[in-house]
């Protein structure tokens, strides 16, 4: 997906769809996440485009952006959801998602979470270990229902992405080793309250090449063939998420090529294909608007201290991730090289490093490609209130999450009876 395209410049001022970012700052303050409804719709529809003739389900990975308005929008477009916790399950249901389009991933599903998901009658559990499978069987037995499962296999394929977001290698905690999968399927087949539905893999995130996806699908398909020989017939293959986006100069595969190549590998199988994209659907449909509080320089560096920080957007700190910075209202300041940092008391609190920008104090800046793993990974560190979130739809503007109040920060805490 191309870089954040809903942000455009009109006479030197940035707009999100038809709304000026200055107007958004005025109405909602900063830092504020801004999403584009039409980009979300367009991106989802273009992912779907190559799949229209196939039996498929697109399960949006809720962890990438879990705002209710976004989940509700995707649900209205027919999306399913990939969840990893009871909290995400409740969000999806509240947002109007169809439980029969939910897959439940994650290595540590608790008993109450499994129970919740069984009672909601979700489409499928992606079981990540033998112990988990046994637990799902136990809970299903207690509730007297059958649990639909896939086994998440670890295809041992190098996704060639940042080590923190690579999940398909042997030394990652995810999935079941390839050589353990077959015996586990056979064991699962004998379990009274388990119904085998599919096979699942997910090899990592922000993957910009096609080959790792195709390699892991080849491995999954070889296992599917073996399962058939053992009279285990699957109704779906879940290939996970992971397609990257353009943050700077990456060129991830087009959706069209990605889906075409995948479908061509399974065309003779008569099987449903499930995708779990997160970032690819929302990453470039959102930005973070922030204000420059201070400019500061020392002997070696210029700093721009903005009002967004690592608690609002953790990706630069955690993965050394690149997010482009744009000045909202162009002006004639001197071009200088800045580190863009937040107010949090950590040297690691930076949003961008060594950027050539023309900046003045009180400028608004737009942090690009922030729609995925931005707000959903934010925290209250330093007792900072979490940002507001708004959605633009042409010239209309909707608040989809209010800025937290200070009282929200400690409303669950209690004083000791001294
Ligand atoms: N399915 C499973 C089982 C996953 O674990 C993930 C992401 C996805 C799907 C969606 O992956 P996507 O299509 O978004 O790449 N916080 C990191 C990314 C962590 C991804 C975790 N799992 C970041 O900001 O880059």
Boltz pocket constraint, residues with backbone or C-beta under 6 A from the ligand:
constraints:
  - pocket:
      binder: B
      contacts: [[A, 61], [A, 64], [A, 82], [A, 105], [A, 106], [A, 164], [A, 165], [A, 202], [A, 204], [A, 205], [A, 206], [A, 240], [A, 241], [A, 242], [A, 243], [A, 276], [A, 277], [A, 278], [A, 279], [A, 280], [A, 315], [A, 319], [A, 372], [A, 373], [A, 377]]
      max_distance: 6.0
